Amino acid sequence: MSNLDREALGRHLEQTKITGQVATPREINLAHITGFLEGQEHLEFGVDMRQPWSWDEVFDLMVERCGIDPDRNHTEGQDTIGTRQCLDSLDRYRERFWAAVDQEADILFATGHPAGLFPIYQHLATAARENGAHVMTIREGIEFNGGDLRQINDVVMFQQYGSLAHTHFSEPMRRVLEQLGDQGRRPSFVVADHGWAGAAASAGIPTIGIADCNDPGLFVSEAQRDLEVCVPMDDNVLPGYYSKVTNYILDRPLKAA
């Protein structure tokens, strides 16, 4: 059991709107299911469709794993992320992260949400290195879509016009893996989100990720057993609000006797 009580963390998640009544409108969540199934570049997340998925099946999956409102007649307004689903997934995320650290894995960290999720990965990377894992580095400057890839405090991100940028695209991860492959290197574990996580998981790399309620791709990847863990949470609240989430993950589970 974590020193940070699950119930207290759950209250914090809802108070900061990381879960519960979140900011993403219902109509966007529903539209993104359609966009994902149509393979829209901003929504496909690099997920290989290993089986046919209908709109209703993805909707039901989002109800089960993300905690969106199950009422199909609710088409506009507020939507939800389940606190229970988030906490349960965080437990699995934490266990898998520390298992990779114990295995002294070659871990790659990346995010498409530098204004929100970056601090989580930064602190996890520090903990991974301090406990014997190898945090992978890339040769910065891989060009993509008018910008390039940077690695700041161990986390790979996309920059454009001098600013770190929000991106859902999967192509940056593919280019990172191609560069590393050319050097005879490959991550044995990836901690990421959005297209970064989806592309890594589809490439067969053990990966754990975070996804918002308008990001069905990673939940599908998890259901297909490509992505190992998908944690549902709002991915762009104020970064300081994630500090208790980070502390929860960093509270290392006790090893079985």
Summary of the structure (lengths in Angstrom):
residues: 257
radius of gyration: 17.3
end to end distance: 14.9
largest distance: 52.2
contacts: 886
relative contact order: 0.20
helix: 42%
strand: 17%
